[in-house]
Amino acid sequence: MTVAKARRTQLLSTYGVGSLFPSETTSYMIAGIHEWKARDADLISEPRLARSLGVSELKAPPAGSKRKRDIPVIRFPITQVCPSCRRIDSIGKLSNDREVARCSCEKRTELSPFRLVIACTRGHIDEFPYFRWLHQGQDGGSEHTMHLRAQGRTSSLADLELTCTCGVQPRTLDGSAGPMALAEFGKCAGRRPWLGPDESQHCEETPRAVQRGASNVWLPAVRSAISIPPYSQALAKFVDRHWVSLGDPEAVTPALLRNLAEYSRRFSVQQIEAELERRRGEAFDDLLTEEALRRQEYAALVEGRQQESLDDDFVCQERDVPVDFEHLISDVRKVTRLREVRALYGFTRLDDNEENLCALSPDKTHWLPAIEVIGEGVFIAFHRDALEDWAQESFPVERWNLFKKVAGPALQRPDERAVTGLIRVALHTFAHVVIDQLSLEAGYPAASLRERLYVDDTGMAGVLIYTASSDSAGSLGGVASQAETERLGPALTEGLARMSWCSADPVCIESQGAGADAMNLAACHACVLLPETSCELGNRYLDRALLFGTPEDGHEDHGLFSEALESI
């Protein structure tokens, strides 16, 4: 039996529910969480994030060497190809056994899954209609034996040719991946195999053929939260671990509280009772939004917190602002320890429009899969009034109007002021500059760092740069040490000066509608673009010109950091 392995973090970011998991010569799809053995999963304590997602628990994906702790999968796609005889059909017909992926031909060769599947923007996925593609929409029959032959010239779809024993004219797969290539075969069948073999729903979309391993076959919807006081403290985490028993007030007896206090060996009955009252009061509050989560975290970061015990998950120490940036930066924090929890609450296909979010189970569950990351970082807060004054000048307004022209309505959030949207783009680009510089100063690869933006209409204006790796490199202190004033000032100066010019200029600085979905202005891989894991906005909404200005028409002095660079 083949055992496919993946890290827990991959079950949220790469191979989550509904995704295709390659394993040696075959391919699987991760089943819905209703099939997972939730009792074997470890509880992850983060009540704020659980409340924001409308569940009572977050759990790490089951993992271990025992078979009972495995993540269930289904074989997908069923369409297979024999590398020896080149027949193409379902696994059951090629091997005469649906459980064995080995062809029944003389060579008994292991079967390979077909390269293409079909999907629609509503998240449905199905087998590629290879028979109808060759036979111009006709249904199959027992008298047909089909083959998929590679002409050996290239690895493109045009090199793969379908043939049939019925004598129909051979046809390559060239053009099958076009947006409307399958329109003649009807609408999407609405299949959702990760929820069950017969799960489907009505769909009016036109399906599209995509490569089985393409990145847009599965796009995760992940929400994260930073553990902040009091949730990051030992008492809150202890109560959360036993919340199943303590959530019902009628079930909490004096004897139970005494037993818990004795079990903990550090908390009194009175402390546990006080935490229970606070937690129950939150349980009846309105559902936390992602914006509310950010506001709470921003307030905690600005307030700061010294380490009180060794198991604190949030330690945030105040540091002086570098002199050359005091007119823009209001606060700097050295975050020597933080804990981030990321939860998967759905996924999409082909595009990341959350209006088409796919469910992880047929019915709503009380839990969602999540992982936790322990790390450290640097937090930088800005003077909001200084940012707003700058955002109302003519040059930033011109760049914002150009942004709206190329990016359209997706640029700004509903009911948000244009000034806030402009500030978000500027701070987002600044965060990319800092990550790029810290990867040089602290010795971390850029993919191990991550940004978290704090910008809204209530007055937030800050960025948190922190380690995003779940291994030991995430807590070595290399990033947090850069918050020291004597290091942060020169790092910001060097990073901004280096990014003020790009090796692709003047093409880069004059770009309009560049990058993913044409939602960038002056941004390219030679300057501010980062690995996808580091940017929470998918390398979109970036404009280097907002930070440094543009060389034409005397605008080089109107960037957000133009004055800081001139004074150095």
C-alpha positions in Angstrom: 0.0 0.0 0.0 1.3 3.4 -1.0 1.5 6.0 1.9 1.3 9.6 0.8 2.8 12.1 3.3 2.3 15.8 3.8 3.1 18.3 6.5 0.2 19.7 8.6 0.8 23.2 7.3 0.3 21.9 3.7 -3.2 20.7 4.6 -4.2 24.3 4.8 -2.0 26.0 2.2 -1.4 23.5 -0.5 -3.3 20.2 -0.1 -6.4 21.1 1.8 -10.0 19.7 1.5 -11.0 19.5 -2.1 -7.4 19.8 -3.5 -5.5 17.3 -5.6 -2.7 15.5 -3.9 0.0 14.0 -6.1 1.5 10.8 -4.8 4.2 9.0 -6.9 2.3 7.8 -10.0 -1.3 8.6 -8.9 -3.4 11.4 -7.7 -5.8 11.8 -4.8 -8.3 14.4 -3.6 -8.5 15.3 0.1 -11.9 14.4 1.5 -14.2 16.8 3.5 -13.7 17.2 7.2 -16.9 15.3 7.9 -14.7 12.2 7.0 -11.8 13.2 9.2 -11.4 11.6 12.6 -11.8 14.8 14.6 -11.4 13.0 18.0 -7.8 12.3 17.0 -7.1 15.9 16.2 -5.3 18.2 18.7 -7.2 21.2 19.9 -5.8 24.6 19.0 -6.8 27.3 21.4 -7.7 30.6 19.8 -11.3 31.7 20.8 -11.2 35.0 18.9 -10.6 33.3 15.6 -13.1 30.5 16.3 -15.8 33.1 17.0 -15.0 35.0 13.9 -15.5 31.9 11.8 -18.7 30.8 13.6 -17.3 27.6 15.2 -16.6 26.5 18.7 -13.3 24.7 18.1 -10.2 24.8 15.9 -8.2 21.6 15.5 -4.9 20.7 14.0 -5.2 18.1 11.1 -4.8 14.6 12.5 -1.3 13.4 12.1 0.8 10.4 13.2 2.1 7.0 12.2 -1.0 5.1 13.2 -3.4 4.5 10.3 -6.4 5.7 12.3 -4.9 9.2 12.3 -4.6 9.5 8.6 -6.4 12.1 6.5 -9.0 10.3 4.2 -8.7 10.7 0.5 -10.4 9.6 -2.7 -8.8 8.8 -6.0 -9.2 11.6 -8.5 -9.3 11.8 -11.4 -10.6 8.3 -12.2 -9.5 8.8 -15.9 -6.1 7.0 -16.3 -3.6 6.4 -19.0 -1.4 3.3 -19.4 2.2 4.4 -20.3 2.8 1.0 -22.1 -0.3 0.3 -24.3 -1.4 4.0 -24.2 -5.1 3.1 -23.5 -7.1 5.8 -21.8 -10.2 5.0 -19.7 -11.4 4.8 -16.1 -9.3 2.9 -13.7 -11.9 0.2 -13.3 -11.9 -0.6 -17.0 -8.2 -0.5 -17.4 -7.2 -2.6 -14.4 -10.4 -4.6 -13.9 -10.1 -3.6 -10.3 -11.0 -0.1 -9.0 -8.6 -0.5 -6.1 -5.5 -1.4 -8.1 -3.9 1.3 -10.4 -2.2 -1.3 -12.7 -3.2 -1.9 -16.4 -4.5 -5.3 -17.4 -2.3 -5.3 -20.5 0.6 -7.8 -20.8 3.2 -5.5 -19.2 0.9 -4.8 -16.1 2.2 -1.2 -16.0 1.2 1.2 -13.3 -1.4 3.7 -14.5 -0.9 7.4 -14.6 -3.7 9.9 -14.0 -4.9 12.0 -16.9 -3.3 15.4 -17.2 -6.6 17.4 -17.4 -9.6 17.9 -15.3 -12.5 20.3 -15.7 -13.7 22.9 -13.1 -15.9 26.0 -12.9 -15.7 29.2 -10.9 -18.3 27.8 -8.4 -15.8 25.2 -7.3 -17.2 22.1 -9.0 -14.7 19.7 -10.5 -15.1 16.7 -12.8 -13.4 14.3 -15.2 -12.3 15.8 -18.5 -14.8 14.6 -21.2 -12.1 13.1 -23.4 -14.5 10.8 -25.3 -16.8 13.7 -26.3 -13.8 15.9 -27.1 -12.8 13.3 -29.7 -16.3 12.3 -30.9 -17.7 15.8 -31.1 -20.1 15.5 -28.2 -21.3 11.9 -28.7 -21.6 9.6 -25.7 -19.4 6.6 -25.3 -20.1 2.9 -25.8 -18.5 -0.5 -25.3 -17.3 -0.8 -28.9 -14.9 2.1 -28.4 -11.3 1.7 -27.2 -9.4 4.9 -27.0 -5.7 5.7 -26.8 -3.7 8.8 -25.9 -0.5 9.0 -27.9 2.3 11.5 -27.4 3.9 12.5 -30.7 7.2 13.1 -28.9 8.0 16.6 -30.1 7.0 18.7 -27.1 5.2 18.4 -23.8 2.4 20.7 -24.8 -1.3 19.6 -25.2 -0.9 19.9 -28.9 1.5 16.9 -28.8 -1.1 14.7 -27.2 -3.4 13.0 -29.7 -6.6 11.0 -28.9 -7.5 8.1 -31.2 -10.3 5.6 -31.2 -10.9 2.1 -32.7 -14.1 3.3 -34.2 -12.1 5.1 -36.9 -13.0 8.7 -36.0 -10.5 11.4 -37.1 -7.7 11.7 -34.4 -7.7 14.9 -32.5 -5.1 16.5 -30.3 -5.8 18.2 -27.0 -4.7 21.6 -28.4 -7.3 24.3 -27.5 -9.0 22.2 -24.9 -8.0 24.5 -22.1 -9.6 27.6 -23.6 -12.3 29.5 -21.6 -15.1 28.4 -23.9 -13.6 25.2 -25.4 -16.1 23.0 -23.6 -19.2 25.2 -24.1 -20.5 22.8 -26.8 -20.7 20.0 -24.3 -23.2 21.7 -22.0 -23.2 23.2 -18.6 -21.2 22.1 -15.5 -22.5 18.9 -13.8 -22.0 20.5 -10.4 -19.9 17.6 -9.0 -18.4 17.9 -5.5 -16.5 14.7 -5.0 -14.7 15.8 -1.8 -18.1 15.7 -0.1 -19.1 12.3 -1.4 -19.4 10.3 -4.7 -22.9 11.4 -5.4 -22.6 15.0 -4.2 -23.6 17.5 -6.8 -25.6 20.7 -7.2 -27.3 22.6 -10.0 -24.8 24.8 -11.9 -25.2 27.0 -15.0 -21.5 27.7 -15.4 -19.5 26.6 -18.4 -16.7 24.3 -17.1 -13.1 24.9 -18.1 -10.3 22.4 -18.7 -7.3 22.9 -16.5 -4.0 21.1 -15.8 -4.4 18.7 -12.9 -1.5 20.3 -11.1 -2.3 24.0 -11.9 -2.2 26.4 -9.0 -5.8 27.7 -9.6 -7.4 24.3 -9.3 -7.5 24.9 -5.5 -7.3 28.3 -3.9 -7.6 28.2 -0.1 -9.6 30.7 2.0 -7.6 31.1 5.2 -8.2 33.5 8.1 -5.6 34.1 10.7 -5.3 35.8 14.1 -2.5 36.7 16.4 -2.9 35.6 20.0 -3.1 38.6 22.2 -3.8 39.1 26.0 -5.7 37.7 27.7 -6.1 34.9 25.2 -2.3 34.5 25.0 -1.9 33.9 28.7 -1.7 30.5 30.3 -5.0 30.8 32.3 -7.0 31.6 29.2 -5.4 28.7 27.3 -6.0 26.3 30.2 -9.7 27.2 30.3 -10.1 26.9 26.5 -8.6 23.4 26.5 -11.4 22.4 28.9 -14.2 24.5 27.5 -16.2 21.5 26.4 -16.7 20.7 30.0 -16.9 24.2 31.3 -19.0 25.9 28.6 -22.3 24.9 30.3 -22.7 26.8 33.6 -25.0 24.2 35.0 -22.4 21.5 34.5 -19.7 23.5 36.5 -19.8 22.3 40.1 -17.5 23.3 43.0 -16.0 19.8 42.9 -15.2 20.2 39.2 -13.5 23.5 39.8 -11.4 22.1 42.7 -10.3 19.2 40.5 -9.3 21.5 37.7 -7.4 23.8 40.1 -5.5 20.7 41.5 -4.9 19.4 38.0 -3.4 22.7 36.8 -1.1 23.1 39.9 -0.9 26.9 39.3 -4.4 28.4 39.1 -6.8 28.8 42.0 -10.6 28.1 41.9 -11.2 31.9 42.0 -9.0 32.5 39.0 -10.7 29.8 37.0 -14.1 31.2 37.9 -13.1 34.7 36.9 -11.9 33.5 33.5 -15.0 31.5 33.0 -17.2 34.6 33.6 -15.1 36.6 31.1 -15.3 33.9 28.5 -19.0 33.3 28.8 -19.6 37.0 28.4 -17.8 36.9 25.1 -19.8 33.8 23.9 -22.9 35.9 23.6 -21.3 38.8 21.7 -21.8 39.4 18.0 -19.7 37.5 15.6 -16.2 39.0 15.3 -15.3 40.2 11.9 -11.8 40.1 10.4 -11.6 43.9 10.8 -12.5 43.6 14.5 -9.8 41.0 14.9 -7.2 43.4 13.4 -8.3 46.3 15.5 -7.9 44.3 18.7 -4.4 43.1 17.6 -3.4 46.6 16.6 -4.4 48.0 20.1 -2.4 45.2 21.8 0.7 45.8 19.6 0.7 49.5 20.3 0.1 49.0 24.0 2.9 46.4 24.2 3.5 43.7 26.9 6.5 42.5 28.9 7.1 38.9 29.4 5.5 37.6 32.6 6.0 33.9 32.3 7.8 31.5 30.1 4.6 30.2 28.4 3.4 33.7 27.4 2.5 33.7 23.7 2.7 37.5 23.3 5.7 39.6 24.3 5.9 43.0 22.7 8.5 45.5 23.9 8.6 49.3 23.1 11.6 50.6 21.2 12.6 54.1 20.1 11.6 55.4 16.7 14.6 56.1 14.4 15.3 59.9 14.3 15.1 60.3 10.6 11.6 58.7 10.5 9.9 60.4 13.5 7.7 62.6 11.3 6.0 59.4 9.9 6.5 56.6 12.3 4.9 56.8 15.7 5.7 53.5 17.4 8.2 50.6 17.0 7.7 47.4 18.8 10.1 44.5 19.2 7.8 41.4 19.2 10.1 38.7 20.7 7.3 36.1 20.8 4.0 35.8 19.0 1.7 33.0 18.1 -0.4 33.0 14.9 -3.3 30.6 14.3 -4.4 30.0 10.7 -7.7 28.3 10.0 -9.1 27.0 6.7 -12.8 27.8 6.2 -13.3 27.1 2.5 -11.7 27.3 -0.9 -12.4 28.4 -4.4 -11.3 27.3 -7.9 -10.1 29.3 -10.9 -10.4 32.6 -9.1 -10.4 33.8 -5.4 -13.9 35.3 -5.4 -15.2 34.3 -2.0 -18.8 34.7 -3.2 -18.2 31.2 -4.7 -16.7 29.7 -1.5 -16.9 25.9 -1.4 -17.8 24.2 1.9 -15.5 21.8 3.7 -18.3 19.4 4.6 -21.9 18.8 3.5 -23.3 20.2 6.8 -22.0 22.9 9.1 -19.5 21.5 11.6 -18.6 22.8 15.1 -14.9 22.8 14.2 -12.4 23.8 11.4 -8.9 22.7 10.6 -6.1 25.0 11.8 -2.4 25.3 12.5 -0.4 27.4 14.8 2.9 29.2 14.2 5.2 30.4 16.9 7.5 33.2 15.9 8.7 36.8 16.3 8.8 40.0 14.4 8.8 43.8 14.1 5.8 46.1 14.4 5.8 49.6 13.0 3.0 52.1 13.5 2.5 55.4 11.7 1.2 58.8 12.5 -2.3 58.5 10.9 -2.7 62.3 10.6 0.6 62.6 8.7 -0.5 59.9 6.3 -3.8 61.5 5.7 -2.2 64.9 5.0 0.1 63.3 2.5 -2.7 61.3 0.8 -4.6 64.5 0.0 -1.8 66.0 -2.0 -2.0 66.1 -5.8 0.5 63.4 -6.6 -0.9 60.7 -4.4 -4.4 61.6 -5.7 -3.2 61.2 -9.3 -1.7 57.8 -8.6 -4.9 56.7 -6.8 -7.0 57.8 -9.8 -4.7 55.8 -12.1 -5.0 52.8 -9.8 -8.8 53.0 -10.0 -8.6 53.2 -13.8 -6.5 50.0 -14.1 -7.8 48.0 -11.1 -11.4 48.9 -11.1 -13.8 48.5 -8.1 -11.8 45.7 -6.6 -9.2 48.2 -5.4 -11.3 49.6 -2.6 -13.3 47.9 0.1 -17.0 48.7 0.4 -17.8 51.8 2.5 -14.1 52.7 2.8 -12.7 56.2 2.2 -10.4 56.7 -0.7 -7.7 58.1 1.6 -7.7 54.8 3.5 -7.4 52.8 0.4 -4.5 54.9 -0.7 -2.8 54.6 2.6 -3.2 50.8 2.5 -1.4 50.6 -0.9 1.4 52.8 0.4 1.9 50.8 3.6 1.6 47.5 1.8 4.4 48.5 -0.6 6.4 49.7 2.4 6.0 46.3 4.1 7.4 44.6 1.0 10.4 46.9 1.1 11.0 46.0 4.8 10.6 42.2 4.1 13.1 42.4 1.3 15.6 44.3 3.5 15.2 42.1 6.5 15.8 39.0 4.4 19.3 40.6 3.9 19.9 41.9 7.4 18.5 39.0 9.4 19.5 36.2 7.2 16.0 34.8 6.6 14.8 33.9 3.1 11.9 36.3 2.1 9.6 33.3 1.9 10.1 32.8 5.7 8.8 36.3 6.5 5.2 37.5 6.3 3.3 40.8 6.4 0.2 41.7 8.4 -1.4 45.0 7.5 -3.4 47.2 10.0 -5.2 49.9 8.0 -8.9 51.0 8.2 -11.1 54.0 8.6 -10.9 54.0 12.4 -7.3 55.3 12.4 -5.2 52.2 12.3 -2.0 52.5 10.3 0.7 49.9 10.9 2.5 46.8 9.6 3.7 43.7 11.4 6.6 41.8 9.8 7.0 38.4 11.4 8.4 34.9 10.8 5.9 32.7 8.9 7.8 29.4 9.2 6.6 26.7 11.5 10.0 25.2 12.1 12.7 26.3 14.6 13.9 29.2 12.4 10.7 31.0 13.4 11.8 31.8 16.9 15.6 32.4 16.7 15.2 36.1 17.4 16.8 37.3 14.2 13.9 39.4 13.0 12.9 40.8 16.4 16.5 42.0 16.9 16.1 44.3 13.9 13.6 46.4 15.9 16.5 47.9 17.9 16.8 51.5 17.0 20.5 51.3 16.0 19.6 48.6 13.5 16.1 49.6 12.3 17.1 53.1 11.2 19.9 52.0 8.9 17.9 49.1 7.6 15.0 51.3 6.6 17.3 53.8 5.1 19.1 51.2 3.0 16.0 49.3 2.0 14.2 52.5 0.9 17.2 53.9 -1.0 17.7 50.6 -2.7 14.1 50.3 -3.8 13.9 53.9 -5.0 15.5 52.6 -8.2 14.6 49.4 -10.0 16.8 47.6 -12.5 13.8 47.5 -14.8 13.3 51.3 -14.7 12.0 53.3 -16.6 9.7 50.5 -17.6 8.8 49.6 -14.0 8.1 53.1 -12.7 5.9 53.9 -15.7 3.9 50.6 -15.5 0.2 50.8 -15.6 -1.9 47.7 -14.7 1.0 45.3 -14.1 1.2 42.1 -12.2 -1.5 39.7 -11.1 -4.9 40.8 -12.4 -3.3 44.1 -13.5 -3.7 45.4 -10.0 -0.2 47.0 -9.6 1.4 50.1 -10.9 5.2 50.5 -10.3 6.0 47.0 -9.1 7.9 44.1 -10.6 10.0 41.0 -9.6 13.1 43.2 -9.8 11.9 45.4 -6.9 9.0 44.9 -4.5 7.3 41.7 -5.5 7.7 38.9 -3.0 7.1 35.1 -2.7 3.3 34.5 -2.6 3.5 33.1 0.9 4.9 36.4 2.2 2.1 38.7 0.9 -1.4 38.5 2.3 -2.8 40.3 -0.8 -1.3 38.0 -3.4 1.3 40.5 -4.7 -1.5 42.9 -5.7 -2.2 46.6 -4.8 1.5 47.7 -4.9 2.9 51.0 -6.2 6.6 51.9 -5.6 6.0 55.4 -6.9 3.8 56.2 -3.9 6.9 55.8 -1.7 9.5 57.6 -3.8 7.6 59.7 -6.4 8.3 59.6 -10.1 11.2 61.3 -12.0 9.0 63.2 -14.5 7.2 66.6 -13.8 9.1 67.2 -10.6 7.2 64.4 -8.7 10.3 62.8 -7.2 9.8 64.9 -4.0 6.2 63.9 -3.5 6.5 60.3 -2.4 5.7 59.3 1.2 9.4 58.7 2.0 11.0 61.3 -0.3 11.6 63.7 2.5 13.1 61.1 4.8 15.6 60.0 2.0 16.5 63.6 1.2 17.4 64.4 4.8 19.8 61.5 5.1 
